Amino acid sequence: MENLKIPVTKRQLSLLKRIAKSDDRRLEDLINIVFSEGLWNYFCERSICFNKNDDEYTETEIKQKAINDKLLKDNPKFHFLTAEEQKAQGYVYVDTSFDNYNRDENIIEKLSEEFKNNALNEIKQDYKEIEENIIKENTPKEDKIYSLVDSTNKKSIVNGNTWEQSEVKNND
């Protein structure tokens, strides 16, 4: 995965870190979400259109473009046919550009969702690791006794110790 880099002052970075913490997020996740929303909002009423790169066509589109090119080459008057006649010969329109208006696929909406999913996927992966490693390791066992509350400095759950550390041994 590639990274974007934006210049920020120490103060701006400090504020962003605190905003992320206040929102119970990592800075990286906050940035992905803010960028996603900003991209979507910036282009919600602003039209944009640009050509697809060769590697951005699907296999189906590549095959259809070849069919369309052959139809146009073999019949110089192809454009004079009606849409139904063109379709009957196998012509299907292949979009050669990306845009955010009047198309089946809004590239800005899709890209914005991808940025949001970057953050969500990281969160899901982290949660999975926590679930597999930390939660399983730090759960009480049925056959053990634990100190939940202790007013002394002894290890207990209330004092922030793990279940294993708070286990009451025979000599306690």
C-alpha positions as CSV (number, residue, x, y, z in Angstrom):
1,M,0.0,0.0,0.0
2,E,1.2,3.5,-0.8
3,N,1.1,6.5,1.5
4,L,0.1,10.1,1.0
5,K,2.1,12.8,2.7
6,I,0.8,16.2,3.7
7,P,2.8,18.9,5.5
8,V,1.5,19.8,9.0
9,T,2.9,21.9,11.8
10,K,3.7,20.4,15.2
11,R,0.6,22.1,16.6
12,Q,-1.6,20.8,13.8
13,L,-0.3,17.3,14.3
14,S,-0.8,17.6,18.1
15,L,-4.3,18.7,17.6
16,L,-5.1,15.9,15.1
17,K,-3.7,13.3,17.5
18,R,-5.8,14.6,20.4
19,I,-8.9,14.8,18.1
20,A,-8.3,11.1,17.2
21,K,-7.8,10.1,20.8
22,S,-10.9,12.0,21.8
23,D,-12.9,10.2,19.1
24,D,-11.4,6.8,20.3
25,R,-9.5,6.4,17.0
26,R,-5.9,6.0,15.9
27,L,-4.6,9.0,14.0
28,E,-4.3,6.9,10.8
29,D,-7.9,5.8,11.0
30,L,-9.1,9.3,11.6
31,I,-7.1,10.6,8.6
32,N,-8.6,7.9,6.3
33,I,-12.2,8.7,7.4
34,V,-11.7,12.5,7.2
35,F,-10.1,12.1,3.8
36,S,-12.9,9.9,2.6
37,E,-15.6,12.3,3.7
38,G,-13.6,15.3,2.4
39,L,-13.2,13.7,-1.0
40,W,-16.9,12.9,-1.2
41,N,-18.0,16.4,0.0
42,Y,-15.5,18.3,-2.3
43,F,-16.9,16.5,-5.4
44,C,-20.6,16.2,-4.4
45,E,-21.5,19.2,-6.5
46,R,-18.4,19.5,-8.7
47,S,-18.2,17.4,-11.8
48,I,-15.0,15.6,-12.7
49,C,-14.2,13.3,-15.7
50,F,-10.9,11.7,-16.7
51,N,-9.9,8.8,-19.1
52,K,-9.4,5.3,-17.9
53,N,-5.9,3.8,-18.0
54,D,-5.5,0.6,-20.1
55,D,-5.2,-1.5,-17.0
56,E,-8.5,-0.2,-15.6
57,Y,-10.7,-1.9,-18.1
58,T,-12.3,-5.2,-17.1
59,E,-11.8,-8.4,-19.2
60,T,-15.4,-8.0,-20.4
61,E,-14.8,-4.4,-21.4
62,I,-11.6,-5.3,-23.2
63,K,-13.4,-8.0,-25.2
64,Q,-16.3,-5.7,-26.0
65,K,-13.9,-2.9,-27.1
66,A,-12.3,-5.4,-29.6
67,I,-15.8,-6.3,-30.9
68,N,-16.8,-2.7,-31.2
69,D,-13.5,-1.8,-33.0
70,K,-14.0,-4.6,-35.5
71,L,-17.6,-3.5,-36.2
72,L,-16.5,0.1,-36.8
73,K,-13.6,-1.1,-39.1
74,D,-15.7,-3.5,-41.1
75,N,-18.6,-1.1,-41.6
76,P,-17.6,2.6,-42.3
77,K,-21.3,3.6,-42.1
78,F,-21.8,1.9,-38.7
79,H,-22.6,5.2,-37.0
80,F,-25.5,5.8,-39.4
81,L,-27.3,2.6,-38.1
82,T,-29.9,3.0,-35.3
83,A,-29.0,2.0,-31.8
84,E,-31.1,-1.2,-32.2
85,E,-29.3,-2.1,-35.4
86,Q,-25.9,-1.5,-33.8
87,K,-26.9,-3.6,-30.8
88,A,-28.1,-6.4,-33.1
89,Q,-24.7,-6.6,-34.6
90,G,-23.1,-7.0,-31.2
91,Y,-22.2,-3.4,-30.3
92,V,-22.2,-2.5,-26.6
93,Y,-21.1,0.9,-25.4
94,V,-17.9,0.7,-23.3
95,D,-17.2,3.7,-21.1
96,T,-13.6,5.0,-21.6
97,S,-13.7,7.4,-18.7
98,F,-14.4,7.8,-15.0
99,D,-16.7,10.5,-13.6
100,N,-18.9,11.3,-10.7
101,Y,-22.1,12.3,-12.6
102,N,-24.6,10.6,-14.9
103,R,-22.9,7.1,-14.9
104,D,-23.6,3.8,-13.3
105,E,-20.4,4.0,-11.4
106,N,-19.5,7.2,-9.5
107,I,-15.7,7.0,-9.2
108,I,-15.5,9.6,-6.3
109,E,-18.1,7.6,-4.3
110,K,-16.3,4.4,-4.9
111,L,-12.9,5.9,-4.0
112,S,-14.3,7.5,-0.9
113,E,-15.7,4.2,0.3
114,E,-12.3,2.5,-0.4
115,F,-10.6,5.0,1.9
116,K,-13.2,4.5,4.6
117,N,-12.8,0.7,4.2
118,N,-9.0,1.1,4.7
119,A,-9.6,2.3,8.2
120,L,-12.3,-0.2,8.9
121,N,-10.2,-3.1,7.7
122,E,-7.3,-2.1,9.9
123,I,-9.7,-1.9,12.9
124,K,-11.2,-5.3,12.1
125,Q,-7.7,-6.8,11.8
126,D,-6.6,-5.3,15.1
127,Y,-9.8,-6.5,16.8
128,K,-9.2,-10.0,15.5
129,E,-5.6,-10.0,16.9
130,I,-6.9,-8.7,20.2
131,E,-9.6,-11.3,20.3
132,E,-7.1,-14.1,19.4
133,N,-4.3,-13.0,21.6
134,I,-5.2,-10.8,24.5
135,I,-8.8,-11.7,25.3
136,K,-8.1,-15.5,25.3
137,E,-5.0,-15.0,27.4
138,N,-6.7,-12.6,29.9
139,T,-9.9,-14.5,30.8
140,P,-10.7,-16.0,34.1
141,K,-10.6,-19.8,34.5
142,E,-13.5,-21.7,36.1
143,D,-11.4,-23.6,38.5
144,K,-9.5,-20.6,39.9
145,I,-10.1,-18.0,42.5
146,Y,-9.3,-14.3,41.8
147,S,-8.9,-11.2,43.9
148,L,-11.3,-8.7,42.4
149,V,-11.0,-5.9,44.9
150,D,-8.1,-5.4,47.4
151,S,-7.5,-2.2,49.3
152,T,-3.8,-3.0,49.6
153,N,-1.2,-3.0,46.9
154,K,-1.8,-6.7,46.3
155,K,-2.6,-7.7,42.7
156,S,-6.3,-7.5,41.9
157,I,-8.5,-6.8,38.9
158,V,-9.5,-3.4,40.3
159,N,-5.8,-2.5,40.7
160,G,-5.4,-3.1,36.9
161,N,-3.9,-6.5,37.0
162,T,-4.7,-9.4,34.7
163,W,-6.8,-12.4,35.7
164,E,-3.6,-14.5,35.9
165,Q,-1.8,-11.9,38.0
166,S,-4.9,-11.6,40.3
167,E,-5.1,-15.3,41.0
168,V,-5.3,-16.2,44.7
169,K,-2.7,-18.8,45.5
170,N,-2.9,-21.1,48.5
171,N,-0.4,-19.0,50.5
172,D,-2.2,-15.7,49.9
